[in-house]
């Protein structure tokens, strides 16, 4: 019942098979959009709202995965997570452009794990531009993954608006688990 708003039966999302009380509700434990993609794949002008696990979580093959002009609200773990699924450097690209991503929630009630607007995974180069990345329970952009030796991930963060992210605007490798970085 922690954080339970007046008039609601429960205060937190309960992923099956967890059940804290007879009034807890079960929910789907999947992303709104999940799977394998390849080539030039575009998601545009969509709303991703209240995802239990990720708004978009895909493994992309050669080509470009583009997400533009979408709205992501109140998703859990990460709003967007695109990773490369081929064993060739710099052939998978993610274009994250002009999206609004707000209220991305943690995996845990303690708010100490996950909660990223955009999660930069391995095997994929990123162009993240013109987005609003705000009010995440961890960070607006997670760049804490380290590529395999000999590989370089190209990341461009340009003209994004970061505000009121709880633990950092961006994370990067280093300083133990990762560094927490803030944007002025």
Protein Blocks (a to p, Z undefined) as FASTA:
>chain_A
ZZpaghiabfbdcddfbdfbfkbccdddbdfbgcddehjdddehiacehiabojbdcddd
edddddehiacehiehiabdcddfbfcehkaccddehiacehiacfbfnlpgghifbdcd
ehiacddehiacehiakbmbdckbccdehiacddddehiacehifkbmbdceeehjbccd
ddZZ
